[in-house]
């Protein structure tokens, strides 16, 4: 398994590198650091090529021993295009990028590169929150569960990924309450608990015997406030599915995932619709 990292010589690039390192340590995967420069207009060497190569080498040297790291300096019409070209060439299983530098500390803001990748990638995309500096193997995987079409596929991916990595699996159901209708809010919470427990039972049946699995239902006036009430571990990431509106094996963030993205203090991995892991 290889992870393509969108690297730039700034805080956003460092966020992505830290996340990729943690994932690689957990998965025993290799890292491909990719910097993309614009095509020069006059056919000469792209401006900044030397600095970019030096920055890539410094980033490579900072990765812990035992992780295989390759570097790529690409010319493309856009950063996202360059990343996706490398993904196709090396058959990578994941793209890792940092959030926008305009976000609040430990929160996401999706910049233009992340937005373009999220609408074009055929492989999962991992997003690092601003200021992310966790650099060790992950200790828990959380999967956002819902009742919409396609949710079963995400659960299958989460179960397989947690079992392969030996990580405890936590299932999270988020409920935004209608403060003007307490009766409907109570009904929504009860339905969420019933569904979450049903999904947990299904996950336990699929996981190896003795594998740790749990479920939590969080609710509040908004999805963002529901997330704020959840306890998050530093060594945790969240798996979410692509919207049902996405094309086959493509990414498209739905409304709930976008709200989660704005509030999460931990990395988010977005899985394409109908995605199936290619490696055994």
N, C-alpha and C positions, 0 to 999 in steps of 0.2 A: 504494500500500500504506500502511495506517495501523496503528499499534501502540497498543493501549490499555494504559496504565500505571496500576496500582493504587498511588496515591500517598497517603502519610501523612507528616506533618511530623515525621519521626524518621529514625533510621539505616536502618530497613528501607525506607522510602520513597525515601531517597537511593540505596540499593543498586539498587532497581528503576529509578530515573531514570538512573543511570550505565549500566546495561545497555541500556536502551532507546536512550540516546544513541549508544552504540557500534554497536548494530544499525542504527539509522537512518543513521548515517554510512556504514556498509557497504552498505546497501540503497537509500539515497536515499529513505527513507520518512518519513512524517509521524508525529508523536507526539500522542496524546490523553491528557492527564493527568486522571485521574479520582479524586476523593475522594468517599466515600460516608458519609453521616450517617444515623443512625436517624430514623425518622419521629417528630416530637414528639407526645406523648400528647394535648396539649390543642389541637392544630391551629395553634399559633403557629409562629414561626420556629424552626427547629431550633437547639438550643444549639451554639455553636461555629461557626456559619455564617460570620460575619465573619472569624474567625481562619483558617478553612479556605480562604476565598477569597484572603486575603492570602498564605497559604502557597503556594497554587497559582500565584499571580502571581510570587512570588519564584522558585519552581522553574522556571517558564516563562522568566523572565529569565536563568536560569543556563545554559540550553541554548545551544550554539554557534549563531552565525548560519548561515543556510542550511538549517536544519531547521524545517519548519513545525510549530508547536505550538499546540494548542487545549486549553482547560481545561473541565472539567465538574464541577459540584458536584451530586451526586445524593442524593435521599432514597430509601431502600429498606429492606426488612426485614433485609437483611444486606449486608455489603460485597461478597461474591461476586455476589449478585443484581444489585446496582447496576452492577458491572463488566460482567456478561454482557448487561445491557440496553443499555449503550452499544455493546458489540461488535455487537449485532444492528442497532442504529440506524444506525451508520456503516459497517457491513459491514467491520469490521476483520479483518486477517489474522493477528493475534498478540496475546496478552495477556502482559504483563510484570509480574511481582511479585517481591518480595523474600522471602527466607527468614525464619523466625522469629528474633526478637531473642535467643532463648535458646540459639542454636547457638554452637559454638566459632568463633573467628575463622577466616574463609576456609572455613567448612563450612556445610552446609545443616541446618536443622531445619524441617520442614514445619509451619507454623502452621495455625490453623483456616481462615483465608482461602484460603491456598494449597491446602489439602486440599479445600475445597469447590469451588474452581475446577477443580482437577484431576479431580474426579468429575463435572463438569457441562459443561465447555467443549467446543464443537464445532470450535474452532480451536486451533492449537498454543499451548502455554504455555511461556514462558521464565522460568526461576527463577534469581535472582541469589543467590550465596552471601553470607553475612554479611561486611561490610567490603569489598564489591566497589567498586573505584575506578578501573577501567580506562575511560578516556574517549577512545577513538580507534577507527578502523575495525579490524575483526577481521582477523587474518592467517592463520587456519587453522580449518577445520571438521573435527571428528572425529565419526564415526558408529559407534555400538555395533552390531556385527553379531552375529546369532545364527542358529540353524538352525530355529527354530520357525516355525510358520505365520504369514504376514504379514510376515516379515523382508524379503522381496523388495520389498514396497511401501515400506518405510522406506528401502531402498537407492535406489529410484527418486527419492524425495523428496530424499535427500542429494545424489545426483548432480546433479539439476536445480538445487538450491539452491547448491551449490558452483560450478557452471558459471555460473549467473546472477550470482553475487557475485564471480566470478573468484578464489575461494579454493582453496588446496590442500586436497585431501580426504584425511583419514587414517581408515582403518578400524581399529577396535579390537575384538579378541575377548578376553573375560575368562573365565578358567578357575579355578574353586575346586577345589583338589586334596584328595584324601582321604589324609591323612598316614598312615593305618593300612593303606593298600593301594597301595603304590608302583607295582605293575603297572597297575592301572586308571588311576592318575594319568598314567603315561606314555602310555597309550593315549588318554586324554582330550586330552592336549597334542598328540599327533600328529593326531588328528581335527580339533582346533581349527585347527591350521596348514593342513591340507588344505582345510578349509572356508573359512578366511580368504583363502587364495590364490585359491580359486575365485571368491569374491565380488569380490576385487580385479580379477581378469581381467574379470569382468562389468562392473565399474564403469569400467574403462579403455575397454572397447568402447563404453560409453554416453557417456563424456566427450568433449569436443572434442579434436582432435589436439593433443598437447603439454601437455595439462592435467596438473598434478602430482597423483599419487595414490600412497598408500603403505598398508601394513598392518602391524599389530603384534599379537602374541599375548602377553598378560600373564597370568601364573598365580601363585598363592600359596595359602596355607591358606584364605583367604576372598576374596570379591570385593573387599572393602574394602582388603585388603593388596595385591591385584593392582593396584588403582588407584594405591596409594601408590608402586608401583615404576615407574610410567609418568612420563615427563617431560612436563610440561604448560607450554604457552606462556601468557603473560599475555593475549595477544590471541587466545584460542581459546575455542570453545564446543563442547558435545557434544550431538549429536542422538540421542535414544532414541525407540523406538516404544512405543505403548500396549500393554498386555497383550492377549493374544488373548481374554481374558474380557470385554474392553470391548464395549459396544454399538457398532453401526455408527456411525462418525464421532464417537465419543466417547472420552474419555480414561479410563484406569484404569491406575495404576502397578502393574506386576507386582513379584514378589519381587526379581528381579535389579536392576530400575531403582530400587527403594527402597534397596537396599544401595549402589548407585552414588551415589545422591543424598546419602547420609550421608558419603561419602568424597571426592567431587569438590571440587577447589579452584577450578574454573572453572564458568561458567554451564551449565545444562542446558536444552535445548529438548525438550519432550515433544510428540510428534506423534500426533494421534488415529488410531485404526484406520481404514483405508480412506480417509484424508484425501487430497483432491486440491486442489491450489492453484487458486483460482478465477481469478486474474489471469493473462494471457498472459506 
